[in-house]
């Protein structure tokens, strides 16, 4: 009887999906914070940014749990390295969101011109989209395994990965444009505002960067 | 004699109480059947398997390992059988307590070898036969893994990877059910009707029975409503198939493991009732029935509780995987029973699980168990033999 107690380990996929839900929530809260920032509600933004920090902690704890449960003796449908690196990347998405929240908090908004605010809002929208897609991708990965790696499901997974990649390149474009704009306006912006905007933008674009890295890892999982 | 029967019966009870969970665990774990249903199916099918198909393996344990002609005093066989049973029980209790996945079969063989060595030295042991048995222990889990690997691959190709998995499942699930019955039907011809021609058995018994079951299950499996997720639908169909394959496993389990309990009883009974000539006579059916009954009682009194625990534990197993494991393990075990090879059913099932895992079918398997199993291969026989030898020596001194 002890055989069964030892033989079947817990699948890492349910916790991975749970982790991705926590990451998603972190990014969603960040999006709300950015909207509050856009509307000039500093109080609301601060509460939301603190919430981002808390949610990131939640994701961290789930991550630790998964790491502890994956010992090297496990035989899995996907390699242990891929799962661990994927987890690391997925967690980085939340980390990047936390970074953005930190930058939002360091300074009272107001001095930032609207024409710079707009692209940042757009980047927020896109990065949440990337995080949502990562969630969709890991759910689909579970399905790929469930189907015994059926071509049809793999094709669908590739579709999601491509989508994440295109979102990432879109954010990259937005980021570059924003940087150019900041320097075009260097005469009218204080160095503080400039630094602030550039860093908010950089951390936002980081979210989608990490989302893309996570997606890449899923691609490797399927090609074991 | 009564003590031997009592001890053998207790062994059977133990097999029912503990080992059955290993063979039925996949079906319970995949939620194909409840622990109560598992107990009923396992009880019934173990009895049938033991009664009809249990003879060859029992014969191997009774007189295949030791050269009975070298024993001139019938009491030696009685004491020896008793010693073997006791030694196996002691070792099993110790191993279970320490969480080692040792096999009842290996223990009993060790016990038999132990008393033989004490009585007449190394010459009495049929090393060739013992070698075959040991080889079958190593080969059977590997074979279980290979069969399961291909069965799952076939399920994957024919059902899961199709455009319409649900429709394919409706066509293929009866095929697998039928195939199980081809094996059972052929076994029935060979073991119960004492047919000797394998091909004839397959053509006249196996295939017709299998085909009838195919038609019947095709008619029974109706896709009443199509769930949104086709894979859920496939699993739902295989949940029903698994009711059949779990019975198949129980049948195979009974056919092989009953020998562990009644092999020694049969030996002792034969010499006590008929003297040394008794060993020439085949195992009486009632002894097999007794073993089957013991296993069934073990299941009903304790085994279902173990299955409840197992069922709660294995939540990661879906029905297509459970089916692949069950079907492959049961087939390998039945073939071993046919050949008279006393193998470990648990190890075969573990092998089958790994086979499905190699086909990327199971999300996470703890492979440290494999190391434990391999260690148990090397440890069980010597230890059980040593315990048995000591007990036998004591019996000789006292008796």
Interface residues (C-beta under 8 A of the other chain):
Chain A: X1 X2 X3 X4 X5 X6 X7 X8 X9 X10 X11 X12 X13 X71 X73 X74 X75 X76 X77 X78 X143 X145 X146 X147 X148 X149 X150 X151 X152 X224
Chain B: X18 X21 X22 X25 X29 X96 X99 X100 X101 X152 X155 X156 X160 X161 X162 X163 X165 X231 X306 X309 X310 X313 X314 X316 X317 X318 X320 X346 X350 X353 X354 X357 X358 X359 X360 X361 X362 X363 X364 X365 X366 X367 X368 X369 X372
